[in-house]
Amino acid sequence: KAYIEKTSESDFLTQEEAIILAMTIPENSIIATGGSVIYSEKAMTYLKKQCTLVYLNDSLENIKNRISNYDNRGVIMNNNKTLKAVYNERKPLYEKWQDITIVYPSPFSANAIISAIETEIIGISNHES
């Protein structure tokens, strides 16, 4: 958040893109990007070539319940006024780039999400063999 306040959202997105494009991604790695990386066509194209992209699909209501203080997180709003507007703008972008979609369970369970990702990745690996 401090970086965004000192510079701008645009500068943050430029830096985020540059970092992604400079990464050497080792095989069998897990990379958890910030949600705003989806705004960079170049970064997403690079990641798509290097990785299996997993979209963790959650409802806006669950996101609001899980993360209490967005003001302190430095969420890139991309000229949107509300979290709902950001959610609605990003959702189709996540859907566009994903290789796998995992729907967040309700109630939230990290173990269930990890298990679902493992199952999907194994399925892709078996299909490619």
N, C-alpha and C positions, 0 to 999 in steps of 0.2 A: 504494500500500500504506500509506503514512504516513497519508493521510487516513482510511482505513478503521480503522486502529489508533487514531487520535485520536477518532474518532466511533463509527460502527458501520456494518455492512453496510446496514442499513435507511436510514441517513442518506445513504450513498453512492448507493443506488438512487433515493432521492427527488431528490437533486441531478442525477443522470444523466437522469432523466425530465424534470425542469424544463429542463435545457439542450436536450434534444432538442425539446421542445414550443416552445421559444423560437426555434428555428432558422428562418431563412428559407433555403430550399434552392434555389439557382440551378439552372436547367435544365442537363441534361447534367453533373451533378456526381456524384462518387463519394464516398460517406461510409462509412468503416470504423468501425463502432461497436464498443464493447467487447461481449464475449459476454453480459454480464449485462443489457443493454438488453432482451433477450428476456423478462425478468420483468415488464416494464411493458406492460400492455394498452394504455394511453393512448399511450405512445411508439410502440409497434408499429403501432397504428391510424393515427397521424399519418404515420409513415414509409411505410406501405403506400399511403396516399393520394397521397403526394408522389413516391414513388420506385419503381423496380423493385428488389425485394429479392432479393439473391443469397445463397443458402445454400452455403457452402463446406463440403461434407460430407467429413469425414475420420474415420478410425478412431481409437479411443482409443490404440491402440498407436503409430500415427504421431504423434499429438499429443504423447505422452509422449517419443518419440524426438526430436521437433523442438524442444520447449521443456523445457529441462533443470531449471529451478529455479522451480517454481510458488510457493514460499514468498515469493520476492522480487517476484512479479508482482502480488500483491494480488487474486487470483482470488476473486470473490464465490462463496462456497460454499453460501449459502442454507440453512444448518443441515445441510448434508451433511457427512459425515465424510471422504469420499474423493473423489478426482478422478473415479473411475469413477461414483460416485453423481451427481456434478454432470453428467457427460457424459450419463448415462442420463436425467436430469431435463430437460436442455436439448434433447436431440435431437428429441423430438416437438414441442417449441415451435418450433424452427427449421423443421421440416417443415411445421408449420401455417402459418407466415407467409410462407414463401418463394414467390417467383414463378418463380425459376430455381434449380435445384440443380446445382452443379458438384461432381463427385466428384474429390477430390484424386488426382492421378496418383501411381503408385508406380514408380520413385522420384520424390520431390517435384521439381516443376519449375514455378517461377513463370511462365515463359513459356507453358507448356502451359495453366496456369490462366487466364492473361490471354487467350490465344487462344480458349479455350472460352467465357469470359464474352463476348468480342466477338462470337463466332458466335451465341450465344443472344440477345444484345441486338439484333443485326442482324435475326435471325429475328423477334423481337417487333415491331421497327420496321416490317419489311416486311409483317407480318400486319396491323398497325394501319392501314397506308396504303391 
